[in-house]
Amino acid sequence: MTEKPGEIMGYLAYAHPFLDGNGRTIMVVHAVLARRAGFSIDWAATEKADYLSALTKELDDPGKGHLDAYLKPFVQKAVTDDRSEEIAQAPGLDGTDEQTEILGSTGDPALKARYEQQELKRKR
């Protein structure tokens, strides 16, 4: 976890069974695992689009360090207080972001096909 926090986040996202939603849940699980490993991620300092881009690269090409490289500047010593407030204030997770769809509408046939390809990849 300490050496590859982005790769671990990628595995959590890969195992995520839903097309949409629960991104905050994954972040909370990751934050708890990170705190147990002695560090935290300054999620409030991240940029939503950049994070999702790095996460997408990690999902498409796992274990190559895409998300590790993005998260590295935001790694800090673990804090002992509750991280839920910081996670809630991360860009795009505070509920005030008008741009909720990065890739597009889930009703878009091209986006649906992309998700279906990802699902086939998982089954292999």
C-alpha positions in Angstrom: 0.0 0.0 0.0 2.8 2.4 0.9 4.7 1.8 -2.3 1.8 1.6 -4.8 -1.2 3.5 -3.4 -2.4 4.3 -7.0 -2.2 0.6 -8.0 -4.3 -0.4 -5.0 -6.8 2.3 -5.8 -6.9 0.9 -9.4 -7.7 -2.6 -8.0 -10.5 -1.2 -5.8 -12.0 0.7 -8.8 -11.5 -2.4 -11.1 -13.4 -4.5 -8.6 -16.2 -1.9 -8.4 -19.3 -3.7 -9.7 -21.3 -0.6 -10.7 -21.2 1.5 -13.9 -21.7 4.7 -11.9 -21.6 5.7 -8.2 -19.8 4.8 -5.1 -16.6 6.6 -6.0 -16.6 8.1 -2.5 -16.9 4.7 -0.9 -13.8 3.5 -2.7 -12.0 6.7 -1.6 -13.0 6.1 2.0 -11.9 2.5 1.9 -8.6 3.6 0.3 -8.2 6.3 3.0 -8.6 3.8 5.8 -6.1 1.4 4.2 -3.7 4.3 3.7 -4.0 5.5 7.3 -3.4 1.9 8.5 -0.2 1.9 6.4 0.9 5.3 7.9 0.1 7.8 5.2 -2.8 9.7 3.7 -3.7 11.3 0.3 -4.5 15.0 0.3 -7.6 14.5 -1.8 -8.7 18.1 -1.5 -5.6 19.2 -3.4 -6.3 16.8 -6.4 -8.1 17.7 -9.6 -11.1 15.6 -10.5 -10.4 15.4 -14.2 -6.7 14.6 -13.8 -7.4 12.0 -11.1 -10.1 10.3 -13.3 -7.7 10.4 -16.3 -4.9 8.7 -14.3 -7.4 6.2 -12.9 -8.7 5.4 -16.4 -5.1 4.8 -17.6 -4.6 2.6 -14.5 -7.7 0.6 -15.3 -6.7 0.2 -19.0 -3.1 -0.7 -18.2 -2.8 -1.9 -14.6 0.4 -2.0 -12.6 2.3 0.4 -14.8 2.3 3.2 -12.2 -0.1 5.7 -13.9 -2.1 6.4 -10.8 0.9 6.1 -8.5 2.6 8.8 -10.5 -0.5 11.1 -10.2 -1.0 10.5 -6.5 2.7 10.8 -5.4 2.6 14.6 -4.9 -0.4 14.3 -2.7 1.0 11.6 -0.3 1.5 12.9 3.2 2.1 11.6 6.7 -1.0 9.9 8.1 -3.2 12.1 10.2 -5.2 10.7 13.1 -8.3 12.7 12.7 -11.4 11.8 10.6 -10.6 12.0 6.9 -14.2 12.0 5.8 -14.4 15.8 5.8 -11.4 16.1 3.5 -12.7 13.5 1.2 -16.1 15.2 1.0 -14.4 18.4 0.0 -12.3 16.8 -2.8 -13.1 18.4 -6.2 -16.2 16.8 -7.7 -17.2 15.0 -4.5 -18.5 17.9 -2.5 -21.9 17.8 -4.3 -21.5 21.3 -5.8 -19.7 20.2 -9.0 -22.0 20.8 -12.0 -19.9 18.5 -14.2 -20.8 15.1 -12.9 -20.1 13.2 -16.0 -16.5 13.2 -17.2 -16.8 10.7 -20.1 -20.4 11.6 -21.0 -23.9 10.3 -20.4 -24.2 6.6 -19.5 -27.0 6.5 -22.1 -24.5 7.3 -24.9 -24.0 4.1 -27.1 -20.3 4.7 -27.5 -19.8 5.0 -23.8 -21.9 2.0 -23.1 -19.8 0.0 -25.6 -16.7 1.1 -23.8 -18.0 -0.1 -20.5 -19.1 -3.4 -22.1 -15.5 -3.8 -23.5 -14.2 -3.2 -20.0 -16.6 -5.9 -18.6 -15.4 -8.4 -21.2 -11.8 -7.6 -20.3 -12.6 -8.4 -16.6 -14.1 -11.7 -17.5 -10.9 -12.8 -19.3 
